[in-house]
């Protein structure tokens, strides 16, 4: 067993620091990816919320526009009717 122990020690001496640095690098990459993905999901939720609010505002704007258009159409119809009545009466 002394041969195995000295081989293990020489391997650790040769590649120990490299292995430690690579393990730390992979660990940092993994933490970075997890952090970015959690922030990304939070941002997606925020964007969904903003879009739903925007849809509600656009729907309300469309309703108001339709109501105003109906009022304007009614006013134009009554004005045209009044002009016709005056022209027919003259």
C-alpha positions as CSV (number, residue, x, y, z in Angstrom):
1,X,0.0,0.0,0.0
2,X,2.8,2.5,0.3
3,X,3.0,2.7,-3.5
4,X,-0.7,3.6,-3.7
5,X,-0.4,6.2,-0.9
6,X,2.6,7.9,-2.6
7,X,0.8,7.8,-5.9
8,X,-2.3,9.4,-4.4
9,X,-0.1,12.1,-2.7
10,X,1.7,12.8,-6.0
11,X,-1.6,13.0,-7.9
12,X,-2.9,15.4,-5.3
13,X,0.3,17.4,-5.4
14,X,0.1,17.5,-9.2
15,X,-3.6,18.1,-9.8
16,X,-5.0,19.1,-6.4
17,X,-5.0,22.9,-7.0
18,X,-6.3,22.5,-10.5
19,X,-9.2,20.3,-9.4
20,X,-10.0,22.7,-6.6
21,X,-10.0,25.7,-9.0
22,X,-12.1,23.9,-11.5
23,X,-14.6,22.7,-8.9
24,X,-14.9,26.3,-7.6
25,X,-15.4,27.6,-11.1
26,X,-18.2,25.1,-11.8
27,X,-19.7,25.9,-8.5
28,X,-19.7,29.6,-9.2
29,X,-21.2,29.0,-12.7
30,X,-24.0,26.9,-11.2
31,X,-24.8,29.6,-8.6
32,X,-24.7,32.3,-11.3
33,X,-27.1,30.3,-13.6
34,X,-29.5,29.7,-10.7
35,X,-29.5,33.3,-9.7
36,X,-30.0,34.5,-13.2
37,X,-32.9,32.1,-13.8
38,X,-34.7,33.1,-10.6
39,X,-34.3,36.8,-11.5
40,X,-35.5,36.0,-15.0
41,X,-38.7,34.3,-13.7
42,X,-39.3,37.3,-11.4
43,X,-38.9,39.7,-14.3
44,X,-41.2,37.6,-16.5
45,X,-43.9,37.8,-13.7
46,X,-43.5,41.5,-13.6
47,X,-43.8,41.8,-17.3
48,X,-47.0,39.7,-17.3
49,X,-48.5,41.9,-14.6
50,X,-47.6,45.1,-16.6
51,X,-49.1,43.6,-19.8
52,X,-52.3,42.6,-18.0
53,X,-52.7,46.1,-16.6
54,X,-52.0,47.5,-20.1
55,X,-54.7,45.2,-21.6
56,X,-57.2,46.4,-19.0
57,X,-56.4,50.1,-19.8
58,X,-56.7,49.5,-23.5
59,X,-60.1,47.7,-23.0
60,X,-61.3,50.7,-20.9
61,X,-60.1,53.1,-23.6
62,X,-61.9,51.2,-26.3
63,X,-65.1,51.3,-24.3
64,X,-64.8,55.1,-23.8
65,X,-63.9,55.5,-27.5
66,X,-67.0,53.5,-28.5
67,X,-69.2,55.5,-26.2
68,X,-67.8,58.8,-27.6
69,X,-68.2,57.6,-31.1
70,X,-71.8,56.6,-30.5
71,X,-72.5,60.1,-29.0
72,X,-70.9,61.8,-31.9
73,X,-72.8,59.6,-34.4
74,X,-76.1,60.4,-32.6
75,X,-75.3,64.1,-32.7
76,X,-74.5,64.0,-36.4
77,X,-77.7,62.1,-37.1
78,X,-79.8,64.6,-35.2
79,X,-78.1,67.5,-36.9
80,X,-78.6,65.9,-40.4
81,X,-82.2,65.3,-39.5
82,X,-82.7,68.9,-38.4
83,X,-81.1,70.2,-41.6
84,X,-83.4,67.9,-43.7
85,X,-86.5,69.2,-41.8
86,X,-85.5,72.8,-42.4
87,X,-84.8,72.2,-46.1
88,X,-88.1,70.4,-46.5
89,X,-90.0,73.1,-44.7
90,X,-88.6,76.0,-46.7
